[in-house]
Amino acid sequence: LSSLLSGEVDLMTNLLPEFVAQVPQAKSVSGLELPIIILDADEGPTADVRVRQALNMAVDKEALA
């Protein structure tokens, strides 16, 4: 966040909601939201490839596009 506020960078990803208020309003720049879900494929139920395949089939990708 400090790099964005200082002008060192123009774009930042994964900005936590509690820091949004610290970013000055920029009316000429629209925000981009990219929700991501990361599954731990090494442990738990998602370690089973069949579970991951079932989750993949359960997502309506056309509705998300």
MMTF fields as JSON, N, C-alpha, C and O atoms, coordinates in Angstrom:
{
  "mmtfVersion": "1.0.0",
  "mmtfProducer": "UNKNOWN",
  "numBonds": 259,
  "numAtoms": 260,
  "numGroups": 65,
  "numChains": 1,
  "numModels": 1,
  "chainsPerModel": [1],
  "groupsPerChain": [65],
  "chainIdList": ["A"],
  "bondAtomList": [4, 2, 8, 6, 12, 10, 16, 14, 20, 18, 24, 22, 28, 26, 32, 30, 36, 34, 40, 38, 44, 42, 48, 46, 52, 50, 56, 54, 60, 58, 64, 62, 68, 66, 72, 70, 76, 74, 80, 78, 84, 82, 88, 86, 92, 90, 96, 94, 100, 98, 104, 102, 108, 106, 112, 110, 116, 114, 120, 118, 124, 122, 128, 126, 132, 130, 136, 134, 140, 138, 144, 142, 148, 146, 152, 150, 156, 154, 160, 158, 164, 162, 168, 166, 172, 170, 176, 174, 180, 178, 184, 182, 188, 186, 192, 190, 196, 194, 200, 198, 204, 202, 208, 206, 212, 210, 216, 214, 220, 218, 224, 222, 228, 226, 232, 230, 236, 234, 240, 238, 244, 242, 248, 246, 252, 250, 256, 254],
  "bondOrderList": [1, 1, 1, 1, 1, 1, 1, 1, 1, 1, 1, 1, 1, 1, 1, 1, 1, 1, 1, 1, 1, 1, 1, 1, 1, 1, 1, 1, 1, 1, 1, 1, 1, 1, 1, 1, 1, 1, 1, 1, 1, 1, 1, 1, 1, 1, 1, 1, 1, 1, 1, 1, 1, 1, 1, 1, 1, 1, 1, 1, 1, 1, 1, 1],
  "groupList": [{"groupName": "LEU", "atomNameList": ["N", "CA", "C", "O"], "elementList": ["N", "C", "C", "O"], "formalChargeList": [0, 0, 0, 0], "bondAtomList": [1, 0, 2, 1, 3, 2], "bondOrderList": [1, 1, 2], "singleLetterCode": "L", "chemCompType": "L-PEPTIDE LINKING"}, {"groupName": "SER", "atomNameList": ["N", "CA", "C", "O"], "elementList": ["N", "C", "C", "O"], "formalChargeList": [0, 0, 0, 0], "bondAtomList": [1, 0, 2, 1, 3, 2], "bondOrderList": [1, 1, 2], "singleLetterCode": "S", "chemCompType": "L-PEPTIDE LINKING"}, {"groupName": "GLY", "atomNameList": ["N", "CA", "C", "O"], "elementList": ["N", "C", "C", "O"], "formalChargeList": [0, 0, 0, 0], "bondAtomList": [1, 0, 2, 1, 3, 2], "bondOrderList": [1, 1, 2], "singleLetterCode": "G", "chemCompType": "PEPTIDE LINKING"}, {"groupName": "GLU", "atomNameList": ["N", "CA", "C", "O"], "elementList": ["N", "C", "C", "O"], "formalChargeList": [0, 0, 0, 0], "bondAtomList": [1, 0, 2, 1, 3, 2], "bondOrderList": [1, 1, 2], "singleLetterCode": "E", "chemCompType": "L-PEPTIDE LINKING"}, {"groupName": "VAL", "atomNameList": ["N", "CA", "C", "O"], "elementList": ["N", "C", "C", "O"], "formalChargeList": [0, 0, 0, 0], "bondAtomList": [1, 0, 2, 1, 3, 2], "bondOrderList": [1, 1, 2], "singleLetterCode": "V", "chemCompType": "L-PEPTIDE LINKING"}, {"groupName": "ASP", "atomNameList": ["N", "CA", "C", "O"], "elementList": ["N", "C", "C", "O"], "formalChargeList": [0, 0, 0, 0], "bondAtomList": [1, 0, 2, 1, 3, 2], "bondOrderList": [1, 1, 2], "singleLetterCode": "D", "chemCompType": "L-PEPTIDE LINKING"}, {"groupName": "MET", "atomNameList": ["N", "CA", "C", "O"], "elementList": ["N", "C", "C", "O"], "formalChargeList": [0, 0, 0, 0], "bondAtomList": [1, 0, 2, 1, 3, 2], "bondOrderList": [1, 1, 2], "singleLetterCode": "M", "chemCompType": "L-PEPTIDE LINKING"}, {"groupName": "THR", "atomNameList": ["N", "CA", "C", "O"], "elementList": ["N", "C", "C", "O"], "formalChargeList": [0, 0, 0, 0], "bondAtomList": [1, 0, 2, 1, 3, 2], "bondOrderList": [1, 1, 2], "singleLetterCode": "T", "chemCompType": "L-PEPTIDE LINKING"}, {"groupName": "ASN", "atomNameList": ["N", "CA", "C", "O"], "elementList": ["N", "C", "C", "O"], "formalChargeList": [0, 0, 0, 0], "bondAtomList": [1, 0, 2, 1, 3, 2], "bondOrderList": [1, 1, 2], "singleLetterCode": "N", "chemCompType": "L-PEPTIDE LINKING"}, {"groupName": "PRO", "atomNameList": ["N", "CA", "C", "O"], "elementList": ["N", "C", "C", "O"], "formalChargeList": [0, 0, 0, 0], "bondAtomList": [1, 0, 2, 1, 3, 2], "bondOrderList": [1, 1, 2], "singleLetterCode": "P", "chemCompType": "L-PEPTIDE LINKING"}, {"groupName": "PHE", "atomNameList": ["N", "CA", "C", "O"], "elementList": ["N", "C", "C", "O"], "formalChargeList": [0, 0, 0, 0], "bondAtomList": [1, 0, 2, 1, 3, 2], "bondOrderList": [1, 1, 2], "singleLetterCode": "F", "chemCompType": "L-PEPTIDE LINKING"}, {"groupName": "ALA", "atomNameList": ["N", "CA", "C", "O"], "elementList": ["N", "C", "C", "O"], "formalChargeList": [0, 0, 0, 0], "bondAtomList": [1, 0, 2, 1, 3, 2], "bondOrderList": [1, 1, 2], "singleLetterCode": "A", "chemCompType": "L-PEPTIDE LINKING"}, {"groupName": "GLN", "atomNameList": ["N", "CA", "C", "O"], "elementList": ["N", "C", "C", "O"], "formalChargeList": [0, 0, 0, 0], "bondAtomList": [1, 0, 2, 1, 3, 2], "bondOrderList": [1, 1, 2], "singleLetterCode": "Q", "chemCompType": "L-PEPTIDE LINKING"}, {"groupName": "LYS", "atomNameList": ["N", "CA", "C", "O"], "elementList": ["N", "C", "C", "O"], "formalChargeList": [0, 0, 0, 0], "bondAtomList": [1, 0, 2, 1, 3, 2], "bondOrderList": [1, 1, 2], "singleLetterCode": "K", "chemCompType": "L-PEPTIDE LINKING"}, {"groupName": "ILE", "atomNameList": ["N", "CA", "C", "O"], "elementList": ["N", "C", "C", "O"], "formalChargeList": [0, 0, 0, 0], "bondAtomList": [1, 0, 2, 1, 3, 2], "bondOrderList": [1, 1, 2], "singleLetterCode": "I", "chemCompType": "L-PEPTIDE LINKING"}, {"groupName": "ARG", "atomNameList": ["N", "CA", "C", "O"], "elementList": ["N", "C", "C", "O"], "formalChargeList": [0, 0, 0, 0], "bondAtomList": [1, 0, 2, 1, 3, 2], "bondOrderList": [1, 1, 2], "singleLetterCode": "R", "chemCompType": "L-PEPTIDE LINKING"}],
  "groupTypeList": [0, 1, 1, 0, 0, 1, 2, 3, 4, 5, 0, 6, 7, 8, 0, 0, 9, 3, 10, 4, 11, 12, 4, 9, 12, 11, 13, 1, 4, 1, 2, 0, 3, 0, 9, 14, 14, 14, 0, 5, 11, 5, 3, 2, 9, 7, 11, 5, 4, 15, 4, 15, 12, 11, 0, 8, 6, 11, 4, 5, 13, 3, 11, 0, 11],
  "groupIdList": [1, 2, 3, 4, 5, 6, 7, 8, 9, 10, 11, 12, 13, 14, 15, 16, 17, 18, 19, 20, 21, 22, 23, 24, 25, 26, 27, 28, 29, 30, 31, 32, 33, 34, 35, 36, 37, 38, 39, 40, 41, 42, 43, 44, 45, 46, 47, 48, 49, 50, 51, 52, 53, 54, 55, 56, 57, 58, 59, 60, 61, 62, 63, 64, 65],
  "secStructList": [7, 2, 2, 2, 2, 2, 6, 1, 7, 1, 7, 7, 1, 1, 7, 7, 4, 4, 4, 4, 4, 4, 1, 7, 7, 7, 6, 6, 1, 7, 7, 7, 7, 7, 7, 7, 7, 7, 7, 7, 1, 1, 1, 1, 4, 4, 4, 1, 2, 2, 2, 2, 2, 2, 2, 2, 2, 2, 1, 7, 2, 2, 2, 2, 7],
  "xCoordList": [0.826, 0.0, 0.871, 0.526, 1.968, 2.844, 3.386, 3.556, 3.661, 4.154, 3.092, 3.406, 1.841, 0.744, 0.55, 0.412, 0.54, 0.331, 1.474, 1.251, 2.693, 3.845, 3.979, 4.77, 3.202, 3.286, 4.318, 4.542, 4.947, 5.951, 5.315, 5.935, 4.077, 3.33, 1.981, 1.489, 1.381, 0.087, -1.052, -2.224, -0.712, -1.721, -1.349, -0.174, -2.367, -2.111, -3.182, -4.36, -2.772, -3.73, -3.799, -2.905, -4.863, -5.057, -5.061, -4.507, -5.683, -5.81, -6.87, -8.021, -6.486, -7.409, -8.461, -8.153, -9.703, -10.798, -10.497, -10.92, -9.781, -9.509, -8.564, -8.436, -7.901, -6.989, -7.597, -6.994, -8.778, -9.398, -9.59, -9.373, -9.991, -10.236, -8.964, -9.048, -7.802, -6.537, -6.129, -5.246, -6.767, -6.42, -7.246, -8.473, -6.587, -7.332, -8.283, -8.0, -9.404, -10.369, -9.76, -9.198, -9.872, -9.363, -10.511, -10.781, -11.183, -12.375, -12.054, -12.925, -10.824, -10.472, -10.04, -9.785, -9.961, -9.524, -10.63, -11.105, -11.032, -12.055, -11.385, -10.256, -12.089, -11.545, -11.755, -12.636, -10.958, -11.063, -11.133, -10.286, -12.144, -12.273, -12.171, -12.861, -11.329, -11.114, -11.171, -10.156, -12.368, -12.465, -11.754, -11.9, -11.001, -10.237, -10.437, -10.437, -10.606, -10.662, -9.476, -9.294, -8.68, -7.523, -7.765, -8.0, -7.708, -7.941, -6.619, -5.688, -6.546, -5.368, -5.525, -6.284, -4.806, -4.921, -4.027, -3.975, -3.329, -2.434, -3.078, -2.686, -4.066, -4.682, -6.194, -6.719, -6.874, -8.319, -9.061, -8.483, -10.35, -11.185, -10.701, -10.847, -10.126, -9.698, -8.396, -7.917, -7.824, -6.666, -7.108, -6.298, -8.388, -8.952, -9.302, -10.138, -8.675, -8.9, -10.374, -10.852, -11.098, -12.525, -13.327, -14.294, -12.932, -13.608, -13.35, -14.269, -12.117, -11.792, -12.528, -12.992, -12.634, -13.366, -14.844, -15.462, -15.412, -16.821, -17.055, -18.049, -16.151, -16.27, -16.181, -16.922, -15.287, -15.142, -16.426, -16.854, -17.035, -18.276, -19.452, -20.408, -19.393, -20.498, -20.53, -21.546, -19.442, -19.374, -19.972, -19.571, -20.931, -21.535, -20.624, -20.766, -19.701, -18.694, -19.304, -18.806, -20.362, -21.014, -21.635, -21.615, -22.186, -22.79, -21.733, -22.024, -20.511, -19.432, -18.763, -18.107, -18.932, -18.257, -18.829, -18.371],
  "yCoordList": [-1.196, 0.0, 1.261, 2.251, 1.229, 2.411, 2.754, 3.931, 1.747, 1.998, 2.688, 3.571, 2.291, 2.912, 4.356, 5.256, 4.575, 5.921, 6.869, 8.068, 6.349, 7.198, 7.461, 8.309, 6.73, 6.897, 6.006, 6.096, 5.149, 4.228, 3.233, 2.84, 2.825, 1.936, 2.576, 3.392, 2.203, 2.748, 1.759, 2.13, 0.515, -0.532, -1.46, -1.748, -1.925, -2.836, -3.91, -3.624, -5.141, -6.232, -6.679, -6.398, -7.37, -7.946, -6.904, -7.135, -5.762, -4.737, -5.19, -5.42, -5.313, -5.764, -4.691, -3.499, -5.11, -4.144, -3.089, -1.941, -3.458, -2.484, -1.364, -0.361, -1.518, -0.488, 0.385, 1.38, 0.024, 0.76, 2.231, 3.102, 2.523, 3.907, 4.751, 5.978, 4.128, 4.87, 5.305, 6.148, 4.735, 5.052, 6.26, 6.238, 7.306, 8.493, 8.146, 7.267, 8.85, 8.629, 9.095, 10.187, 8.28, 8.622, 8.45, 7.339, 9.539, 9.463, 9.059, 8.55, 9.277, 8.935, 7.478, 7.012, 6.769, 5.381, 4.505, 4.713, 3.531, 2.617, 1.459, 1.081, 0.915, -0.209, -1.518, -1.638, -2.468, -3.798, -4.78, -4.772, -5.622, -6.626, -7.994, -8.283, -8.807, -10.138, -11.144, -11.438, -11.673, -12.654, -13.955, -14.46, -14.478, -15.702, -16.639, -16.215, -17.904, -18.933, -19.859, -20.394, -20.044, -20.934, -22.117, -21.948, -23.302, -24.521, -25.184, -25.198, -25.727, -26.485, -27.905, -28.703, -28.213, -29.527, -30.563, -31.709, -30.177, -31.11, -31.769, -32.867, -31.102, -31.619, -31.451, -30.671, -32.188, -32.056, -32.642, -33.36, -32.33, -32.915, -32.605, -33.432, -31.424, -31.058, -31.732, -31.503, -32.55, -33.359, -34.464, -35.007, -34.785, -35.811, -35.161, -34.258, -35.608, -35.022, -35.082, -34.207, -36.087, -36.188, -35.05, -34.57, -34.627, -33.495, -32.225, -31.438, -32.024, -30.841, -30.87, -29.834, -32.036, -32.154, -31.846, -31.175, -32.327, -32.063, -30.568, -30.017, -29.918, -28.475, -27.729, -26.773, -28.161, -27.541, -27.682, -26.736, -28.858, -29.08, -28.317, -27.995, -28.027, -27.345, -25.844, -25.193, -25.296, -23.855, -23.544, -24.128, -22.626, -22.181, -21.11, -19.923, -21.539, -20.63, -19.572, -18.448, -19.92, -18.939, -17.817, -16.659, -18.156, -17.131, -16.195, -15.035, -16.692, -15.874, -14.994, -14.008, -15.355, -14.616, -13.23, -12.488],
  "zCoordList": [0.0, 0.0, 0.0, -0.645, 0.701, 0.75, -0.637, -0.956, -1.463, -2.828, -3.672, -4.471, -3.497, -4.238, -3.784, -4.612, -2.484, -1.948, -2.295, -2.46, -2.407, -2.726, -4.223, -4.638, -5.04, -6.482, -7.135, -8.342, -6.357, -6.897, -7.864, -8.852, -7.579, -8.469, -8.766, -7.986, -9.9, -10.304, -10.11, -10.185, -9.863, -9.764, -8.63, -8.401, -7.922, -6.808, -6.806, -7.017, -6.568, -6.452, -4.999, -4.202, -4.677, -3.341, -2.229, -1.155, -2.486, -1.457, -0.463, -0.833, 0.774, 1.807, 2.08, 2.056, 2.338, 2.546, 3.606, 3.468, 4.649, 5.713, 5.277, 5.98, 4.129, 3.642, 2.546, 2.144, 2.063, 0.96, 1.322, 0.479, 2.552, 2.964, 2.918, 2.854, 2.948, 2.928, 1.522, 1.363, 0.509, -0.873, -1.315, -1.221, -1.792, -2.232, -3.382, -4.196, -3.43, -4.514, -5.834, -5.912, -6.849, -8.181, -9.161, -9.618, -9.484, -10.327, -11.754, -12.46, -12.193, -13.566, -13.709, -14.819, -12.607, -12.638, -12.086, -10.969, -12.87, -12.374, -11.658, -11.97, -10.711, -9.954, -10.687, -11.539, -10.354, -10.928, -9.782, -8.888, -9.812, -8.771, -9.423, -10.401, -8.888, -9.428, -8.288, -7.656, -8.027, -6.937, -7.308, -8.421, -6.378, -6.606, -5.428, -4.273, -5.731, -4.696, -4.919, -6.013, -3.892, -3.982, -3.06, -1.863, -3.62, -2.847, -2.499, -3.304, -1.307, -0.886, -1.421, -0.871, -2.489, -3.124, -2.462, -2.907, -1.41, -0.726, 0.488, 0.883, 1.08, 2.304, 2.247, 1.453, 3.092, 3.221, 2.036, 1.22, 1.948, 0.888, -0.518, -1.417, -0.72, -2.074, -2.496, -3.607, -1.636, -2.035, -2.994, -3.746, -2.959, -3.845, -5.181, -5.231, -6.249, -7.569, -7.956, -8.678, -7.496, -7.837, -7.214, -7.806, -6.039, -5.394, -6.197, -6.426, -6.621, -7.425, -8.761, -9.237, -9.358, -10.62, -10.407, -11.234, -9.311, -9.009, -8.787, -9.261, -8.072, -7.866, -9.193, -9.424, -10.052, -11.367, -12.181, -12.842, -12.13, -12.881, -12.273, -12.979, -10.982, -10.303, -10.58, -10.336, -11.08, -11.337, -12.705, -13.712, -12.736, -13.989, -14.59, -14.295, -15.425, -15.97, -16.894, -16.961, -17.594, -18.472, -17.66, -18.077, -16.502, -15.648, -15.074, -14.781, -14.913, -14.362, -15.412, -15.077, -16.681, -17.766, -17.958, -18.828]
}
